Amino acid sequence: MEHSKNSKGKAKRVQVTFTEEQWKLIERLRGVMGSDDAELVRNIVLTWLSEKSIVSEVAKKDLKTGGG
């Protein structure tokens, strides 16, 4: 498993598998949500988390508890 440094510490690399139909859908977002495979999937996941208000809920909880 390869780890690399980023602005928030260590990055986590994961392997995921998509069906052909799922990948065709993801491919339609190339250029809009990212240019390479990893960037596409990362941005889709982060957008979904944001739209479900999960990102803001975690941020609010961290602010209340002083966590990070």
MIDOSE-1310 file (N, C-alpha, C; in nm, 2 decimals, decimal comma, always signed):
residues 68
mehs	+0,09/-0,12/+0,00/+0,00/+0,00/+0,00/+0,09/+0,12/+0,00; +0,06/+0,21/-0,09/+0,14/+0,33/-0,10/+0,08/+0,45/-0,03; +0,16/+0,52/+0,05/+0,11/+0,64/+0,11/+0,19/+0,76/+0,06; +0,12/+0,88/+0,05/+0,19/+1,00/+0,01/+0,14/+1,11/+0,10
knsk	+0,23/+1,21/+0,11/+0,19/+1,33/+0,19/+0,11/+1,43/+0,11; +0,01/+1,49/+0,18/-0,07/+1,60/+0,13/-0,08/+1,70/+0,23; -0,16/+1,81/+0,21/-0,17/+1,92/+0,30/-0,23/+1,88/+0,44; -0,30/+1,77/+0,45/-0,37/+1,73/+0,57/-0,30/+1,61/+0,63
gkak	-0,19/+1,56/+0,58/-0,12/+1,44/+0,63/-0,11/+1,34/+0,53; -0,13/+1,21/+0,57/-0,11/+1,10/+0,48/-0,24/+1,08/+0,40; -0,22/+1,04/+0,28/-0,33/+1,00/+0,19/-0,36/+0,85/+0,20; -0,48/+0,81/+0,18/-0,52/+0,67/+0,18/-0,55/+0,63/+0,03
rvqv	-0,49/+0,53/-0,01/-0,52/+0,47/-0,15/-0,61/+0,35/-0,13; -0,72/+0,35/-0,21/-0,81/+0,23/-0,21/-0,84/+0,19/-0,35; -0,87/+0,06/-0,36/-0,91/+0,01/-0,49/-1,06/-0,02/-0,49; -1,13/+0,02/-0,59/-1,27/+0,00/-0,60/-1,30/-0,06/-0,74
tfte	-1,41/-0,13/-0,74/-1,45/-0,20/-0,87/-1,59/-0,15/-0,91; -1,60/-0,11/-1,03/-1,73/-0,06/-1,09/-1,77/-0,16/-1,20; -1,91/-0,17/-1,21/-1,96/-0,24/-1,33/-1,93/-0,16/-1,45; -1,94/-0,22/-1,57/-1,92/-0,14/-1,69/-2,02/-0,03/-1,70
eqwk	-2,15/-0,05/-1,66/-2,25/+0,05/-1,67/-2,22/+0,17/-1,57; -2,17/+0,13/-1,45/-2,13/+0,24/-1,35/-2,02/+0,32/-1,41; -1,92/+0,25/-1,47/-1,80/+0,33/-1,52/-1,84/+0,42/-1,63; -1,94/+0,38/-1,72/-1,98/+0,46/-1,83/-2,05/+0,59/-1,77
lier	-2,12/+0,58/-1,67/-2,18/+0,69/-1,60/-2,07/+0,78/-1,54; -1,98/+0,73/-1,48/-1,87/+0,81/-1,42/-1,79/+0,88/-1,53; -1,76/+0,80/-1,64/-1,69/+0,86/-1,75/-1,76/+0,99/-1,81; -1,89/+0,99/-1,80/-1,96/+1,11/-1,86/-1,93/+1,24/-1,78
lrgv	-1,87/+1,22/-1,66/-1,84/+1,34/-1,58/-1,69/+1,38/-1,59; -1,62/+1,31/-1,68/-1,47/+1,34/-1,70/-1,47/+1,48/-1,76; -1,38/+1,56/-1,71/-1,37/+1,70/-1,76/-1,45/+1,80/-1,68; -1,56/+1,74/-1,62/-1,65/+1,83/-1,54/-1,61/+1,81/-1,39
mgsd	-1,58/+1,69/-1,35/-1,55/+1,66/-1,21/-1,40/+1,61/-1,19; -1,33/+1,61/-1,30/-1,19/+1,57/-1,29/-1,14/+1,52/-1,42; -1,01/+1,50/-1,43/-0,95/+1,46/-1,55/-0,90/+1,32/-1,55; -0,85/+1,27/-1,44/-0,80/+1,13/-1,43/-0,90/+1,05/-1,34
dael	-0,88/+0,92/-1,35/-0,98/+0,83/-1,28/-0,99/+0,86/-1,13; -0,87/+0,87/-1,06/-0,87/+0,89/-0,92/-0,94/+1,03/-0,88; -0,91/+1,13/-0,96/-0,97/+1,26/-0,93/-1,12/+1,26/-0,95; -1,17/+1,19/-1,06/-1,31/+1,17/-1,08/-1,38/+1,11/-0,96
vrni	-1,33/+0,99/-0,92/-1,40/+0,92/-0,81/-1,39/+1,00/-0,68; -1,27/+1,06/-0,65/-1,26/+1,13/-0,53/-1,36/+1,25/-0,53; -1,37/+1,32/-0,64/-1,46/+1,44/-0,64/-1,61/+1,39/-0,64; -1,64/+1,28/-0,70/-1,78/+1,23/-0,69/-1,81/+1,20/-0,54
vltw	-1,72/+1,13/-0,48/-1,75/+1,09/-0,34/-1,76/+1,21/-0,25; -1,67/+1,31/-0,26/-1,67/+1,43/-0,18/-1,80/+1,51/-0,21; -1,84/+1,52/-0,33/-1,96/+1,59/-0,37/-2,08/+1,53/-0,31; -2,09/+1,39/-0,31/-2,20/+1,32/-0,25/-2,20/+1,34/-0,10
lsek	-2,09/+1,34/-0,03/-2,08/+1,36/+0,11/-2,13/+1,50/+0,14; -2,09/+1,60/+0,06/-2,13/+1,74/+0,09/-2,28/+1,75/+0,06; -2,33/+1,70/-0,04/-2,48/+1,71/-0,07/-2,56/+1,64/+0,04; -2,51/+1,54/+0,10/-2,59/+1,47/+0,21/-2,56/+1,54/+0,34
sivs	-2,49/+1,65/+0,34/-2,46/+1,73/+0,46/-2,37/+1,66/+0,56; -2,31/+1,55/+0,52/-2,22/+1,48/+0,60/-2,10/+1,56/+0,64; -2,05/+1,63/+0,54/-1,92/+1,71/+0,56/-1,95/+1,82/+0,66; -2,06/+1,89/+0,65/-2,09/+2,00/+0,74/-2,12/+1,94/+0,88
evak	-2,19/+1,83/+0,89/-2,22/+1,77/+1,02/-2,09/+1,73/+1,10; -2,00/+1,67/+1,02/-1,87/+1,63/+1,09/-1,79/+1,76/+1,13; -1,79/+1,86/+1,04/-1,72/+1,98/+1,08/-1,78/+2,05/+1,20; -1,91/+2,05/+1,21/-1,98/+2,11/+1,33/-1,94/+2,04/+1,45
kdlk	-1,95/+1,90/+1,44/-1,91/+1,82/+1,56/-1,77/+1,84/+1,60; -1,68/+1,85/+1,51/-1,54/+1,88/+1,54/-1,52/+2,01/+1,61; -1,59/+2,11/+1,56/-1,58/+2,24/+1,62/-1,63/+2,24/+1,76; -1,74/+2,17/+1,79/-1,80/+2,16/+1,93/-1,70/+2,08/+2,02
tggg	-1,64/+1,98/+1,97/-1,56/+1,89/+2,05/-1,41/+1,93/+2,05; -1,38/+2,02/+1,96/-1,23/+2,05/+1,95/-1,15/+1,95/+1,88; -1,22/+1,85/+1,81/-1,15/+1,75/+1,74/-1,11/+1,79/+1,61; -1,04/+1,71/+1,54/-0,99/+1,75/+1,41/-0,94/+1,63/+1,33
